[in-house]
Amino acid sequence: MRFVLQKLGFYAVALWAAVTLDFLIPRLMPGNPVDQLVSKLAQKGQVTPETRRAIELLLGADLDQPLWQQYLGFWGQIARGDLGRSVAYFPASVSDMIGQTLPWTLGLIGLSTIISFLLGVGLGTFAGWKRGSWVDNLIPSLTMLQSVPYFWLALILLYVFGLILGVSPLNGGYDPWNTFPGWNWAFIQSVIYYGTLPAITIVVSSVGGWMLGMRNMMVSTLSEDYILTAEAKGIHPRRIMRAYAARNAVLPSVAGFAISLGFVVAGSIVAEVVFSYPGIGNMLLQAVNSNDYALMQGIFLVITLSVLGANLLVDLLYGVIDPRTRARS
Amino acid sequence: MTATLPTTAGRAPRHEVDPVLEITDLSIEYQAEKVVRAVDHVSLTLGRGEVLGLAGESGCGKSTLAYGINRLLKTPAVVTGGSVMFHSREGHTIDVRALEGDDLRFFRWEKISMVFQGAMNSLNPVKKVRDQLEDVFTTHRPDLGKKVRRERCGELLERVGVDRNRLNAYPHELSGGMRQRVMIAMAMALDPQVMIMDEPTTALDVVVQREILREITRLRSELGFAVVFITHDLPLLLEISDRIAVMREGRIVELAEALTLYTQPQHDYTKTLLGSFPSLTGERGGFVRDTGSTHAEEIR
């Protein structure tokens, strides 16, 4: 319990530091981004005082207030989920835009990261257990796929499966003409149909690393004395593989998994751009292209939160799966 | 080879009347690029309830022999000849070399259990002591209830002088001596007839070593299992063994009762080994260190 509280305390401090930086950086930047944004907005139409106010509040250009009051206001906004208004998708609010795109990213990139991890660790376990088997021989080709630049691999696969074979849609997250977003079967089917190829490219390009890492840890774990002891105890080989070897060998992979989970939101840009997927990475690109500071700030906040959250989760999980890391009170 | 070696006359020795383990002409090779014969036509008979010491320098093949008995060798080690016969106390004989699959699995630990060299690393660091002890029962006594199993594990720990609460500990929370005691408790779990101890006290300091040895001697007289005790520490063997086999370059060069071996060593190597330990009372500097070269590679 003490261990959990310590961890939670640490992450609370990290979160505070991250949000404070998120608040301070625009204030430390030279120039006045508010005027920039307002003039940009003015090209598209009339700028309401409300919008100007929102931008001022978010970027801290509201000079009537002392800094500490702005800071408190910033926290209040975050607590209410109010991140200002987007310029690129005006007049949608930033939190609405994030709420719209985040599920797509979590679904596609999150799921394929998890699938890739499970598949890689599973295959790696077998490859390490039966060295020299066909699974083991798969590793060089899979690591080669990983060393190929992802966008290139994705484009090639998109070209082959989407254009030549025509078995996969070329872009988007669902069929916008024949289905309507919601919990209906046609829509879900369409999401799966559209998401399969992007997911496959992500899995194919990352599974080799998991597999290689797990395989090597398996090999070194298998030479440990406790494996020999387990064998001498007459324990079933399958149980030795799972409960003794893989159980211990997976620990470093879990740490790596934590990091990649944290970057699910941040690392999705290339995949989403290649497949024009309606996720948060694609939106971040739009935000950067149209100087949408509020949206960028909101996305960065989400990235920060997801990295911290994933790390916290795995930190706590690690304490459970590796008793040696538990701090002694 | 046993037949030619001297044993004290008089009553027939235990290992001839009631053997529990008979090793005949066992040969083990490491079939690497250069073939190394680590165990070379070794014959040994272990009597029921006997402590047999197996002494020899590092790399003489004593661990390989121990693993060979229980079929724990991995490639490139290959048993090339000989036989290992186990005479169960229920009266049937098991040809260990012919065991395969589940039969071999159920034979291990049930009949011959082992305590390994690196007791520090013989326990899985991420599993509780309880789980590792219970694993033995879930494998070999699957019909045992959870409560009985727990109770047995507690008893086992207490038998080796470790508190029952330690069941909930992880290995890294125990001292080296305690870990070795846990391993001994684990080795006794199924009431085996033979326990192979491969340098069980090497990593421990002399005080803990003494306690562990006393424990082993006591448990053996209570439970009556036979022990193959492997070490390079000849004086220690002289103290605890009934008979001692001296091994060198994969061969057993001498096998005799402990006292006989000490007082009338026959083989030159045995004399050298005995002479290489300083005596408390002898003259200063009067022991030989040069034991000659070995061709057997360092094994395990």
HADDOCK unambig.tbl for C-alpha pairs under 7 A between the chains (distance, minus, plus):
assign (segid A and resid 225 and name CA) (segid B and resid 121 and name CA) 5.54 0.50 0.50
assign (segid A and resid 225 and name CA) (segid B and resid 122 and name CA) 4.96 0.50 0.50
assign (segid A and resid 226 and name CA) (segid B and resid 121 and name CA) 6.10 0.50 0.50
assign (segid A and resid 226 and name CA) (segid B and resid 122 and name CA) 4.15 0.50 0.50
assign (segid A and resid 226 and name CA) (segid B and resid 123 and name CA) 5.23 0.50 0.50
assign (segid A and resid 226 and name CA) (segid B and resid 124 and name CA) 5.46 0.50 0.50
assign (segid A and resid 229 and name CA) (segid B and resid 122 and name CA) 6.02 0.50 0.50
assign (segid A and resid 232 and name CA) (segid B and resid 72 and name CA) 6.94 0.50 0.50
assign (segid A and resid 232 and name CA) (segid B and resid 108 and name CA) 5.86 0.50 0.50
assign (segid A and resid 232 and name CA) (segid B and resid 109 and name CA) 6.37 0.50 0.50
assign (segid A and resid 232 and name CA) (segid B and resid 114 and name CA) 7.00 0.50 0.50
assign (segid A and resid 233 and name CA) (segid B and resid 108 and name CA) 6.00 0.50 0.50
assign (segid A and resid 233 and name CA) (segid B and resid 109 and name CA) 5.04 0.50 0.50
assign (segid A and resid 233 and name CA) (segid B and resid 136 and name CA) 6.40 0.50 0.50
assign (segid A and resid 234 and name CA) (segid B and resid 105 and name CA) 4.30 0.50 0.50
assign (segid A and resid 234 and name CA) (segid B and resid 106 and name CA) 5.88 0.50 0.50
assign (segid A and resid 234 and name CA) (segid B and resid 108 and name CA) 5.24 0.50 0.50
assign (segid A and resid 234 and name CA) (segid B and resid 109 and name CA) 6.36 0.50 0.50
assign (segid A and resid 235 and name CA) (segid B and resid 105 and name CA) 6.82 0.50 0.50
assign (segid A and resid 235 and name CA) (segid B and resid 139 and name CA) 5.95 0.50 0.50
assign (segid A and resid 322 and name CA) (segid B and resid 126 and name CA) 5.71 0.50 0.50
assign (segid A and resid 323 and name CA) (segid B and resid 126 and name CA) 5.99 0.50 0.50
